[in-house]
């Protein structure tokens, strides 16, 4: 196991370098960030040259990237164009988005897997048809429509929740935004669990467990569910990074100042340091989540062993 983890960590290095390089190049072709600092008027040539030199934008792109990566490994993600350190923005934004992601993942696991197990065991029954229809509708409706609708009904019309989340963003205020963020993924988890349960329910090891006279609950939890969760764990593990990076719409609707909000502001103002810094951390989140998912396979299925 130790050798496998070391090998995976070494494999993550070129992936991390390649992903950050691609992001760095894409952000640098968005436009001239200095032009956006002067508003509608054009910057004076002397002022623009001074700002480019201050932020290192007068150097070749490859040198800018090497300088940036060298600073990243020392914990310095640069300075935003408003003079604030990117690490300070991260310290304020990431805890909020992490809490929002935790709420969304809890919804995916608690509701998605439960509905998937129920429908998988009752395949073809009315409850199965109803859940499939509901999940299809949830997948078809855009997230911003779901978010605005729940905000209008629960927040404005019925006053059950606050229409916008407070700056502290406690867990109780993130329940509805978390549900909106998890809605599409929850539907996919439900369908994926249902398919896996229905397929494994006809497997030989399940029939053997039933023939031995084991209780139905033990057969489902100990044998059927454990083996059926491998594709679900894969989806949820990769979805962690997707939820954190894809929360822009949800955070804009509910006025949550998290990672999505900072990315939106960075793109809008062409603040390359902010965008590259936040996306670099999200790349690390993706890589670590994938590694943890692979290690969790051995826990779910004893037949899987890593050399």
N, C-alpha and C positions, 0 to 999 in steps of 0.2 A: 504493500500500500504506500509506504513512504517513497519508494522509487517512482511509483506512478504519479504521486502528487508532485514530486520534484520535476519529472518529465513534463507534466502539464504546465507547471509554472514556467519552465523554460520555453515551452511552446507559446505561452501567452505574450512573451516579449516581442516577437516579430508582429504578432497580431495587434498588440497595443501600439507599436511604432507605426505600422501601416495605417491603422484607423486614425490615429492622431494626425499623421501627415496628410491624409486625405481630407480630414476636417479642416486642417489649417489652410490647405490650398483652396478649398471651397469657400471658406470664410473670406479669404483675401481677394477673391474675385467678385465679392458682393458689390464693390464700389469703393470710392475713396472715403474712408471714415473721417478724415480731417475736414472734408467739405461739410459734413453734417454738424460739426462743432460750431460753425459760424452761422447756423440758422439759414434763413432765406438768402442772406447776402453772401457774396463770395469772399473767402478769406483773403486777407492781404498776402501777397507772395512771401514776404518776410515772416509773417506769423505762421503761415502754412509750413514753411521750411523749418522753422524752429520747432513746431509741434511734431513734424515728422522725425526730426532728429531726436527729440525728447522720448518719443515712443518707439524709436528704432525702425520706423517705417521707411527710412531712406536707404536701408540696407537691402541686399538681395533676399528673395524669399527664403532660399535655402539657409542663409545665415540667420534670418529671423527665426526659422524653425529650430535650428540647433541651439540658439540662445534661449529660446522659450523652453525647450525640453531640458536643457541644463538647469534652468531656474525651477522647473517643475520638480525635479528630483531633490531639490533643496526645500520644497514646500512653498515656493514663490510662484503664484499663478499670474503675476503681473498686477498692473494697476488699471482700473477702468478710466475712461476718458474724463469722468467727473472727479478724478483724484482719489477715489475710494479703492482700497485694496480688494481684489477679487476674492481673496480668502475671507474677508469680512462679509461680503455678499453671500458667499457659500455658507458661512456660519449662521447667517440669519435665514437662508432659504432652505437648505437641505433638511434641518430638523422638521420644518413644516411639511415638506413633501414626503419625508419618511413616515411621519404620522399618517398622512393621507394615504400613502401606499399600504401601510399596515392595515388600515381600515378596509381598503379595497381587497387585499389578499384574504383577509378574514371572511369577507363576503363570498369571495370565490371558493374558498375551501368549505365553509360551513353550508352555504346554500347550493353552490354548484355541484359539489360531490354528493351531497344528500339527494338532490333531485336526480342526479345521474344514476345513483344506486337504485332509487325507487323505480325510475322508468326502465332501467336495464333489467330489473327483476320482473317487471310487468310489461314487457315488450308487447306491443300490439293492443294493449288495453286502453280504455278511454283516458286514464291519467297520462299514459305515455303520449298519446296523440295531442292532448292539451298542452303538455310541457313542450313538446316539439314545436307546436304552433307559436307558443309564447316566445320561445327562444329565437325562432325565426324572425318574429316581429322585432325583438330587441336588437338582433344583429342588423336588420334592415334599416332601423331608424338611426340617424346620425347622433353622435353623443351630444352635440350642442342643442339639438332639439329636445332630447330627454332632459338635459340639465336645465334649459330655460323653462320647460313645462313644469318640472318639479319645483323650480324656484318660484314660478308664478303661482302655482296652486298651494304649495306648502308654506311658502314664505310671505307672499303678498295677499292672496285671497283668504287663506285659513289661518295665517299667523302661527303656524306650528313650529316653524324654525325661523332663524334670522336670514333674510334674503342674502346678506353678505357676511362672510366669516370675519370675526374680529382679528386684529393683528397677531394676537397670541395663538390663535388657531388651536384651541383645545380639542380633545378627542370627541366630545359630545357635539361640537359644531361641525365636525368633519364626517358625521355619519351619512348624511344625504349626499354631500360631494363625493365621498368614498364610494357610495352605491352607484352614482352616476359614472364615476371613473371605471368601476369594475363591471358595469352592466354588460358590455359586449364580451369581455373576457369570461364573465360568469356564464353567459350563454354557451360559449365555446367549451368551457369546462364541463358543463352539464351534458352537452352532446358527446364530448369525448369520453367522459366517464360512462355514459349510457352504452355507447358502442363497445367499450372495453369490457364492461360487466356482462353484456349480452353475449359477447363472443366467448369469454372465459367460462361462462356458466355451463357451456356445453363441453368443456374440456374434460379429459379423462380423470385428472386429479380431483376435480370437484365431484364427479360421479363416484369415485372411490371413497371420498370422505363421507358422502351421503350413505353409501352402502355399508360403511363401518358403523353407522348409527350415531354419528356426531350430531350434536344439536345444530339446528339451522343457523342460529346466530353465530356459532363458532365457525361454521363452514363459510359463511359470508364474510365475517370480519377477518378471520385468521388465514383463510386460503384464497377465497375469491377476490375480496377487496384488495388485499396486499399485492397480489400479482397484477391486478387491473390498474393500479395507481401509477405504474411506471410511465406510461405516456402522459398521464395527467401531471405528474411531478415535472416532467420535461417542459410541458407547456407553462406551468406556473412559474418555474424557475426562470425561463427566458422572459416571462411576462413582467417580472419584477422591474427590470431595467426599462422595459417598454412603458410601464405605468409611470415610472418616475420621469422619463423623458417625454412621454405623451400626455402629460397632465396640463398642457398649455391651455386647451379649451376649457377644461373643468375649472382651472384656477382663474381664468379670466371671467367666467360666468359668476363664480362665487367670491370674486375679489380676494383670492388667496395669494399671498406674497411668497410663493415657493419657487422651485426651480423653473417651472413652466413660465411663471411671470417674469423672472429674470432673463430667461432665454428670449422671451417675446420682446422685452425692452431692449435687450442687446441687439437683436436682429433689426428692430425698428430704428434704433439709433446708430446702426452699423458699428457697434462697440465690439470689435473683434476679440479683445482680451477677455471680456465677459463670456462671450459665446464659446470660444475655444476652451476656456478654463472649465466651464460647467460641463461641456460635452466630454472633455477628457475624463472627468470624474465619472460620468455616466458610462463611458467605455469600460472603466475599471469595474464598475458595478456589474455590467453585463458579463465580463470575463469571470469574476469571482462567483457570480450566481451560477454560471454554467459549470464551473468546477465543483461547487457544492452539490449540484444536481447529479453529476456523475458519481460522486462519492455516495450519495444517498441511494443510488441504484443497488449497491451491495447490501444496504440495510433492508430494502424492500424484497430483494430476491437473493437468497443465500447462494444461488448457483453462480452469481456474478462475482468473480474474483479478479483483482487487479494485481499484476505482477510488477 
